[in-house]
Amino acid sequence: MPEVIVAGAGPTGIFLASELRLHGVDVLVLDRAPEPTSIVRALGLHSRSIEIMDQRGLGEHFAAAGTRHPLDGFFAGILRTAPDLDTTHPYVLGIPQTETEAVLTRRALELGVDIRRGHELTGLMQDDAGVLVTLADGSEVRGRYLVGCDGGRSTVRSLAGIGFPGEPSRREFLLAEVDLTAAPEEVAAVSARVRETHRDFGAGPVEGGVFRVVVPADGVAEDRTVPPDLRELKRQLNTYAGTDFGAHSPRWISRFGDATRLADAYRAGRVFLAGDAAHVHPPFGGQGLNLGLQDALNLGWKLAAAVNGWAPEKLLDTYFTERHPVAADVLNTARAQSELASTEPGPQAVRKLLTELMELDAVNRRLIGKITSLDIRYDFGPGPDLLGRRQRDVRLGQGTLYARMHTGRGVLLDRTGELLLEGWEDRVDQFIEPGSDPQTPSLLLRPDGHIAWLEGEPDDGGTSAGSQADLVEALETWFGPPSLPSLVKLADVN
């Protein structure tokens, strides 16, 4: 019996399965499609997602498969030079979703994830001990937990009774990869002209001489399960560009809308949601896939802790309290960018004003921080500003901090050699690095790279907010009680 069943073999589901396998959890991934999709909806990874891949030893694989693009003008297409960012990856990595999924799938298989395609989930029942999943062929599979990573029309979300409030699509777009008879220079010139008034239009080359085309659809389809055809695509290209560029031989044609919805819960008993199953939003800013990967990073180690029996009380609840506000902010940002693409006078006036404001470094930095997800700070309670933020990569001896995080365990970076970890060595790795980056204090990182404790300066009373006692409290909060009689009980260090 698998300990965790994941519904959906897209990037979010596959990455989540790998995170669970790092902790020895037996995972089964089910996907109703017989083969991975060839449709490319997402085209890149933002800075935080690239950092995540570095943290799991996949950075070089993605770098080899992608192309670096500057972040200039990435917020709503407003042309401003991106500010200096506190990351070793201050760029967008252009990589099609199909390749992202392929890299993640190879790693998952290496880790022993069981992926079964052509298996559609149609029912579920749960009790205090686990979840019973029913498949379309009538067979059943039981696991301790189930995670729905099965997209915006999530079957798991519906069966679990989790609400999905928000706004339906008001506009739809056609997305395709096709051959064009028009010369590339003509395509580029016409696209540039059309985008002066319709920023949601585009046509550009991809590999093999194929062009990727996006154009507004003629209204919202009554049945979005029916894919558009070449005739509809050519008609819309003519409407907006005055030419269909001689489009022919489509690799695929799809449609997407600007619906904005956010699940009102990420958990129903032993059932969880991640990725598009938990949130959908307009594609402006390219954050959808990235948001799902970051959901998986947050949930994976917490769910593994529950399976392995050391999860502190309410640890699983922090998945919702940390990730739901992040998704709400992404939805708001994407909705705002969608409005700024409108040709109506009101949105255009706001766009002009925001263009002026982005000349201010603080404004520019704030907006790019939202796109890249580098400014996320989880609420860990009172403490220094760095508490709850992700830790950037730094040099440690002959290597880097992220290179020490490939196992998915917690990390105690000890610059003093005096910090005690007895009782948590099975969950946290300690690295004594007195010669590390002097701007980086001693700190405790959760498996997702967010700072759970850091050394602080003594206050007027002679005590430090980052004392050994506070370290023990943080360890117990995020990694549970010590597994052995420990020399660092609070009573011993106060």
C-alpha positions as CSV (number, residue, x, y, z in Angstrom):
1,M,0.0,0.0,0.0
2,P,1.4,3.4,-0.9
3,E,1.7,5.9,1.9
4,V,0.9,8.8,-0.3
5,I,-1.2,8.8,-3.5
6,V,-0.6,11.8,-5.8
7,A,-3.3,12.5,-8.5
8,G,-1.7,14.2,-11.4
9,A,1.7,13.7,-13.1
10,G,2.3,17.3,-14.1
11,P,5.3,19.2,-12.7
12,T,3.6,19.9,-9.3
13,G,2.6,16.3,-8.7
14,I,5.9,14.8,-9.9
15,F,8.0,17.2,-7.9
16,L,5.9,16.6,-4.8
17,A,6.4,12.8,-5.3
18,S,10.2,13.3,-5.4
19,E,10.2,15.4,-2.3
20,L,8.4,12.6,-0.5
21,R,10.8,10.0,-1.8
22,L,13.7,12.0,-0.4
23,H,12.3,11.1,3.0
24,G,11.7,7.4,2.2
25,V,7.9,7.8,1.7
26,D,6.3,5.2,-0.6
27,V,4.5,7.3,-3.3
28,L,2.1,6.3,-6.1
29,V,1.4,8.9,-8.8
30,L,-1.8,8.4,-10.9
31,D,-2.6,10.3,-14.1
32,R,-5.6,9.8,-16.4
33,A,-3.7,10.7,-19.5
34,P,-1.9,7.7,-21.2
35,E,1.1,9.9,-22.1
36,P,2.6,13.2,-21.0
37,T,1.0,16.2,-22.7
38,S,2.7,17.9,-25.7
39,I,0.9,21.2,-25.0
40,V,3.2,23.9,-23.7
41,R,1.4,26.3,-21.4
42,A,4.3,27.4,-19.3
43,L,7.5,28.7,-20.8
44,G,9.9,29.4,-17.9
45,L,11.1,29.3,-14.3
46,H,11.4,32.3,-12.1
47,S,14.3,33.0,-9.7
48,R,12.8,31.3,-6.7
49,S,11.9,28.1,-8.6
50,I,15.5,28.0,-10.1
51,E,16.8,28.2,-6.5
52,I,14.6,25.3,-5.5
53,M,16.0,23.2,-8.3
54,D,19.5,24.1,-7.1
55,Q,18.5,23.1,-3.6
56,R,17.6,19.6,-4.9
57,G,20.6,19.1,-7.2
58,L,18.7,19.8,-10.4
59,G,20.1,23.2,-11.2
60,E,22.6,22.0,-13.8
61,H,20.0,19.9,-15.6
62,F,17.6,22.9,-15.9
63,A,20.4,25.2,-17.0
64,A,21.4,22.9,-19.8
65,A,17.8,22.6,-21.0
66,G,16.8,26.3,-20.8
67,T,17.8,29.8,-21.9
68,R,18.4,32.8,-19.7
69,H,16.3,35.9,-20.3
70,P,16.5,39.2,-18.4
71,L,13.8,40.2,-16.0
72,D,13.6,43.7,-17.6
73,G,10.0,44.6,-18.3
74,F,8.6,41.4,-16.9
75,F,5.9,43.0,-14.8
76,A,2.9,43.6,-17.2
77,G,5.4,44.2,-20.0
78,I,6.3,47.6,-18.6
79,L,9.8,48.3,-19.8
80,R,12.0,49.0,-16.8
81,T,15.5,47.6,-16.0
82,A,15.2,45.0,-13.4
83,P,16.7,45.9,-10.0
84,D,19.6,44.0,-8.5
85,L,18.1,41.0,-6.7
86,D,19.4,39.0,-3.7
87,T,19.8,35.8,-5.6
88,T,22.4,34.0,-7.7
89,H,19.7,33.6,-10.4
90,P,18.4,37.1,-11.3
91,Y,16.8,36.0,-14.6
92,V,14.0,34.0,-16.1
93,L,15.0,30.6,-17.3
94,G,13.2,30.0,-20.6
95,I,12.2,26.3,-20.8
96,P,9.0,24.8,-22.1
97,Q,6.7,23.0,-19.6
98,T,7.2,19.7,-21.4
99,E,10.9,19.8,-20.8
100,T,10.5,20.9,-17.1
101,E,8.2,17.9,-16.7
102,A,10.6,15.6,-18.4
103,V,13.5,16.6,-16.1
104,L,11.4,16.3,-13.0
105,T,10.1,12.9,-14.2
106,R,13.6,11.5,-14.8
107,R,14.6,12.5,-11.2
108,A,11.4,11.0,-9.8
109,L,12.0,7.7,-11.5
110,E,15.6,7.7,-10.2
111,L,14.2,8.1,-6.7
112,G,11.8,5.2,-7.1
113,V,8.5,7.0,-7.6
114,D,5.8,4.7,-9.0
115,I,4.1,6.6,-11.9
116,R,1.0,5.0,-13.5
117,R,-0.5,6.8,-16.5
118,G,-3.8,6.0,-18.0
119,H,-5.3,5.6,-14.5
120,E,-8.3,8.0,-13.9
121,L,-9.4,8.7,-10.4
122,T,-13.2,8.7,-10.1
123,G,-14.0,8.3,-6.4
124,L,-12.5,8.6,-2.9
125,M,-13.5,7.7,0.6
126,Q,-11.5,8.5,3.7
127,D,-11.4,7.5,7.4
128,D,-9.1,8.1,10.3
129,A,-6.5,5.8,9.0
130,G,-6.3,6.6,5.3
131,V,-7.9,7.3,1.9
132,L,-9.5,4.7,-0.5
133,V,-9.3,5.8,-4.1
134,T,-11.5,4.3,-6.8
135,L,-10.3,4.3,-10.5
136,A,-12.3,4.4,-13.7
137,D,-11.7,0.6,-14.3
138,G,-13.3,-0.2,-10.9
139,S,-10.1,-1.0,-9.1
140,E,-9.2,0.6,-5.8
141,V,-6.0,1.8,-4.2
142,R,-5.6,2.7,-0.5
143,G,-3.1,5.1,0.9
144,R,-2.5,7.1,4.1
145,Y,-2.8,10.4,2.3
146,L,-4.0,11.7,-1.1
147,V,-2.8,14.9,-2.8
148,G,-4.8,16.4,-5.7
149,C,-2.4,17.9,-8.2
150,D,-4.9,17.3,-11.0
151,G,-5.4,20.8,-12.4
152,G,-8.0,23.6,-12.4
153,R,-10.8,21.1,-13.0
154,S,-9.6,18.9,-10.1
155,T,-11.6,15.7,-9.5
156,V,-9.9,15.4,-6.1
157,R,-11.0,18.9,-5.1
158,S,-14.6,18.2,-6.2
159,L,-14.8,14.8,-4.5
160,A,-13.3,16.2,-1.3
161,G,-16.0,18.9,-1.2
162,I,-13.5,21.8,-1.1
163,G,-15.0,25.1,-2.4
164,F,-13.3,26.9,-5.3
165,P,-14.7,30.5,-5.2
166,G,-13.6,33.2,-7.5
167,E,-14.3,34.7,-11.0
168,P,-15.1,32.7,-14.1
169,S,-13.3,33.5,-17.4
170,R,-14.3,36.7,-19.0
171,R,-11.9,36.3,-21.9
172,E,-10.3,33.3,-23.6
173,F,-7.2,32.9,-25.7
174,L,-6.1,30.4,-28.3
175,L,-2.6,29.0,-27.9
176,A,-0.9,26.9,-30.6
177,E,2.3,25.6,-32.1
178,V,2.0,25.7,-35.9
179,D,4.0,26.1,-39.1
180,L,3.7,29.5,-40.8
181,T,4.4,30.2,-44.5
182,A,5.1,33.9,-43.8
183,A,8.7,34.9,-43.4
184,P,10.0,35.3,-39.8
185,E,10.7,38.9,-40.5
186,E,7.1,39.5,-41.5
187,V,5.8,37.6,-38.5
188,A,8.0,39.7,-36.1
189,A,7.0,43.0,-37.7
190,V,3.3,42.3,-37.7
191,S,3.4,41.0,-34.1
192,A,5.2,44.1,-32.9
193,R,2.6,46.3,-34.6
194,V,-0.4,44.4,-33.2
195,R,1.1,44.3,-29.6
196,E,1.2,48.1,-29.5
197,T,-2.6,47.9,-28.9
198,H,-3.1,44.2,-28.0
199,R,-0.5,43.0,-25.5
200,D,-2.2,39.7,-25.3
201,F,-1.2,38.8,-28.9
202,G,2.0,37.1,-29.9
203,A,3.7,35.0,-32.5
204,G,7.3,33.8,-32.2
205,P,9.6,31.0,-33.3
206,V,10.3,28.0,-31.2
207,E,12.5,24.9,-31.9
208,G,12.4,23.3,-35.4
209,G,11.0,26.3,-37.2
210,V,7.6,26.0,-35.5
211,F,5.9,29.2,-34.3
212,R,4.1,29.6,-30.9
213,V,1.0,31.7,-31.4
214,V,-1.3,33.3,-28.9
215,V,-4.4,35.3,-29.9
216,P,-7.6,36.4,-28.2
217,A,-10.5,34.0,-28.9
218,D,-13.9,35.0,-30.1
219,G,-15.7,35.0,-26.7
220,V,-15.7,32.3,-24.0
221,A,-16.4,28.8,-25.2
222,E,-19.5,27.1,-23.7
223,D,-17.6,23.8,-23.5
224,R,-13.9,24.2,-22.9
225,T,-13.3,20.5,-23.2
226,V,-13.8,20.8,-27.0
227,P,-10.4,22.0,-28.4
228,P,-10.3,24.7,-31.0
229,D,-9.3,23.9,-34.5
230,L,-7.0,25.4,-37.2
231,R,-9.9,27.2,-38.8
232,E,-10.8,29.1,-35.6
233,L,-7.1,30.0,-35.1
234,K,-6.7,31.4,-38.6
235,R,-9.9,33.4,-38.3
236,Q,-8.7,35.0,-35.1
237,L,-5.3,35.8,-36.5
238,N,-6.9,37.5,-39.4
239,T,-9.2,39.5,-37.1
240,Y,-6.3,40.9,-35.0
241,A,-3.3,40.9,-37.4
242,G,-5.0,41.2,-40.8
243,T,-3.2,37.9,-41.8
244,D,-3.2,34.3,-40.7
245,F,0.6,34.1,-41.6
246,G,-0.3,31.0,-43.7
247,A,-0.7,28.9,-40.6
248,H,-0.8,25.2,-41.2
249,S,0.2,21.8,-39.8
250,P,-0.5,22.5,-36.1
251,R,1.4,20.5,-33.5
252,W,-1.4,21.3,-31.1
253,I,-4.0,24.0,-30.5
254,S,-5.5,24.8,-27.0
255,R,-7.5,27.4,-25.3
256,F,-7.1,29.0,-21.9
257,G,-9.1,31.6,-20.0
258,D,-8.5,34.3,-17.3
259,A,-10.5,32.7,-14.6
260,T,-9.3,33.6,-11.1
261,R,-10.2,31.1,-8.3
262,L,-8.7,30.1,-5.0
263,A,-9.6,27.0,-3.0
264,D,-11.1,28.0,0.4
265,A,-9.2,25.1,2.0
266,Y,-6.0,23.2,1.0
267,R,-6.9,20.2,3.1
268,A,-10.0,18.1,3.9
269,G,-8.9,15.4,6.4
270,R,-6.3,13.3,4.7
271,V,-6.8,14.9,1.3
272,F,-4.6,17.9,0.2
273,L,-4.5,20.1,-2.9
274,A,-1.5,21.7,-4.6
275,G,-0.8,23.6,-7.8
276,D,-3.7,24.5,-10.2
277,A,-6.1,22.2,-8.2
278,A,-5.8,24.9,-5.4
279,H,-5.6,28.0,-7.5
280,V,-6.0,29.3,-11.1
281,H,-5.3,32.8,-12.4
282,P,-4.6,34.7,-15.6
283,P,-1.3,33.7,-17.2
284,F,0.2,37.2,-17.0
285,G,3.6,37.1,-15.2
286,G,4.1,33.4,-15.9
287,Q,3.7,32.3,-12.2
288,G,1.3,29.4,-12.5
289,L,3.8,26.5,-12.8
290,N,6.2,28.2,-10.4
291,L,3.5,28.6,-7.8
292,G,2.7,24.9,-8.0
293,L,6.4,23.8,-7.6
294,Q,6.6,26.0,-4.5
295,D,3.4,24.5,-3.1
296,A,5.1,21.0,-3.5
297,L,8.2,22.2,-1.8
298,N,6.3,23.5,1.2
299,L,4.0,20.4,1.5
300,G,6.5,17.6,0.7
301,W,8.6,17.6,3.9
302,K,5.6,18.3,6.1
303,L,3.6,15.4,4.7
304,A,6.7,13.1,5.0
305,A,7.1,14.1,8.6
306,A,3.5,13.0,9.3
307,V,4.1,9.7,7.5
308,N,7.4,9.1,9.3
309,G,5.9,9.9,12.7
310,W,7.8,13.0,13.9
311,A,5.6,15.8,12.6
312,P,5.0,18.4,15.4
313,E,1.3,19.1,16.2
314,K,-0.3,21.3,13.6
315,L,2.6,21.1,11.2
316,L,0.4,20.0,8.4
317,D,-1.9,22.9,9.0
318,T,0.9,25.4,8.3
319,Y,0.8,24.3,4.6
320,F,-2.5,26.2,4.3
321,T,-1.6,29.1,6.5
322,E,1.7,29.7,4.6
323,R,0.7,29.0,1.0
324,H,-2.9,30.3,0.8
325,P,-1.8,33.9,1.4
326,V,1.0,33.5,-1.2
327,A,-1.5,32.3,-3.8
328,A,-3.9,35.1,-3.0
329,D,-1.2,37.6,-3.6
330,V,-0.2,35.9,-6.9
331,L,-3.9,35.9,-8.0
332,N,-4.1,39.6,-7.2
333,T,-0.9,40.4,-9.1
334,A,-1.9,38.4,-12.1
335,R,-5.4,40.0,-12.2
336,A,-3.8,43.5,-12.0
337,Q,-1.5,42.7,-14.9
338,S,-4.4,41.3,-16.9
339,E,-6.3,44.6,-16.4
340,L,-3.1,46.6,-17.4
341,A,-3.2,44.7,-20.8
342,S,-6.6,46.1,-21.6
343,T,-6.9,48.7,-24.3
344,E,-9.7,50.6,-22.4
345,P,-8.9,54.2,-21.4
346,G,-9.1,53.5,-17.6
347,P,-6.6,50.6,-17.5
348,Q,-4.3,52.5,-19.9
349,A,-4.3,55.5,-17.5
350,V,-3.3,53.3,-14.6
351,R,-0.6,51.7,-16.8
352,K,0.9,55.1,-17.6
353,L,0.9,56.0,-13.9
354,L,2.5,52.7,-12.9
355,T,5.1,53.1,-15.6
356,E,6.1,56.4,-14.0
357,L,6.1,54.9,-10.5
358,M,8.3,52.1,-11.5
359,E,11.1,54.6,-12.1
360,L,11.4,54.5,-8.3
361,D,13.7,51.6,-7.3
362,A,11.5,50.6,-4.4
363,V,8.4,50.2,-6.5
364,N,10.3,48.4,-9.3
365,R,11.9,46.1,-6.7
366,R,8.6,45.3,-5.0
367,L,6.8,44.4,-8.2
368,I,9.7,42.2,-9.5
369,G,9.9,40.6,-6.1
370,K,6.3,39.5,-6.5
371,I,6.9,38.0,-9.9
372,T,10.1,36.1,-8.8
373,S,8.6,35.0,-5.4
374,L,11.9,36.1,-3.7
375,D,10.1,38.4,-1.3
376,I,7.9,35.7,0.3
377,R,8.0,35.8,4.1
378,Y,6.1,33.2,6.1
379,D,4.7,34.3,9.4
380,F,6.8,32.5,12.1
381,G,5.9,35.0,14.8
382,P,7.9,37.9,16.3
383,G,11.5,38.1,15.3
384,P,14.1,39.6,12.9
385,D,13.0,40.5,9.4
386,L,14.9,37.5,8.0
387,L,12.9,35.0,10.1
388,G,10.5,33.2,7.7
389,R,12.2,34.3,4.6
390,R,14.1,32.0,2.2
391,Q,17.8,32.0,2.5
392,R,19.8,32.8,-0.6
393,D,22.7,30.5,-1.7
394,V,26.1,31.4,-0.1
395,R,29.6,30.0,-0.3
396,L,30.5,27.4,2.4
397,G,34.1,26.3,2.3
398,Q,34.7,24.6,-1.0
399,G,31.0,24.5,-1.9
400,T,27.7,26.2,-1.4
401,L,24.8,26.1,1.0
402,Y,22.4,24.8,-1.6
403,A,24.7,22.0,-2.4
404,R,24.2,20.8,1.2
405,M,20.4,20.7,0.8
406,H,20.1,18.0,-1.8
407,T,18.8,15.5,0.7
408,G,15.7,17.6,1.6
409,R,16.6,17.6,5.3
410,G,16.8,20.6,7.6
411,V,20.1,22.5,7.9
412,L,21.8,24.1,10.9
413,L,24.5,26.4,9.7
414,D,26.8,26.9,12.7
415,R,29.4,29.7,12.4
416,T,30.4,29.3,16.1
417,G,31.0,25.6,16.5
418,E,29.1,25.9,19.8
419,L,25.5,25.1,18.8
420,L,24.1,21.8,20.0
421,L,21.9,19.5,17.9
422,E,21.7,16.3,20.0
423,G,18.4,14.5,19.4
424,W,17.6,16.0,15.9
425,E,20.5,14.6,13.9
426,D,18.1,12.2,12.0
427,R,16.2,15.2,10.6
428,V,18.7,18.1,10.5
429,D,22.3,18.3,9.1
430,Q,24.7,20.5,11.1
431,F,27.5,22.3,9.2
432,I,30.2,24.1,11.3
433,E,31.4,26.8,9.0
434,P,33.3,29.6,10.9
435,G,34.7,30.9,7.6
436,S,31.5,31.1,5.7
437,D,30.1,34.4,4.3
438,P,30.5,36.9,7.2
439,Q,27.2,38.5,6.3
440,T,25.4,35.2,6.9
441,P,24.7,34.4,10.6
442,S,24.3,31.0,12.2
443,L,20.8,29.9,11.2
444,L,18.4,27.0,11.1
445,L,16.8,26.2,7.7
446,R,13.7,24.2,7.2
447,P,13.9,21.7,4.3
448,D,12.2,24.3,2.0
449,G,15.1,26.7,2.7
450,H,13.1,29.2,4.9
451,I,14.8,30.5,8.0
452,A,13.4,29.1,11.2
453,W,16.0,30.5,13.6
454,L,19.0,32.8,13.3
455,E,21.5,34.0,15.8
456,G,20.8,37.5,17.2
457,E,22.6,40.2,19.1
458,P,22.2,40.2,22.9
459,D,19.6,42.7,24.1
460,D,20.0,45.1,27.1
461,G,19.3,42.2,29.5
462,G,22.2,40.2,28.2
463,T,20.1,37.6,26.5
464,S,19.9,36.9,22.7
465,A,16.8,36.4,20.6
466,G,18.9,33.8,18.7
467,S,20.1,31.8,21.8
468,Q,20.5,28.1,22.1
469,A,17.2,28.0,24.0
470,D,15.5,29.7,21.0
471,L,17.2,27.2,18.7
472,V,15.8,24.3,20.7
473,E,12.3,25.8,20.5
474,A,12.6,26.2,16.8
475,L,13.7,22.7,16.4
476,E,10.8,21.4,18.4
477,T,8.4,23.6,16.4
478,W,9.5,22.4,13.0
479,F,11.1,19.1,13.6
480,G,9.3,17.6,16.5
481,P,10.7,16.4,19.9
482,P,14.2,15.0,19.9
483,S,14.4,11.3,19.1
484,L,16.9,10.6,21.9
485,P,17.4,11.9,25.4
486,S,18.9,15.3,24.6
487,L,21.5,17.5,26.3
488,V,19.8,20.5,24.9
489,K,16.5,20.5,26.7
490,L,15.2,24.0,27.4
491,A,15.7,23.5,31.1
492,D,19.4,22.8,30.6
493,V,20.1,25.9,28.5
494,N,18.1,28.6,30.2
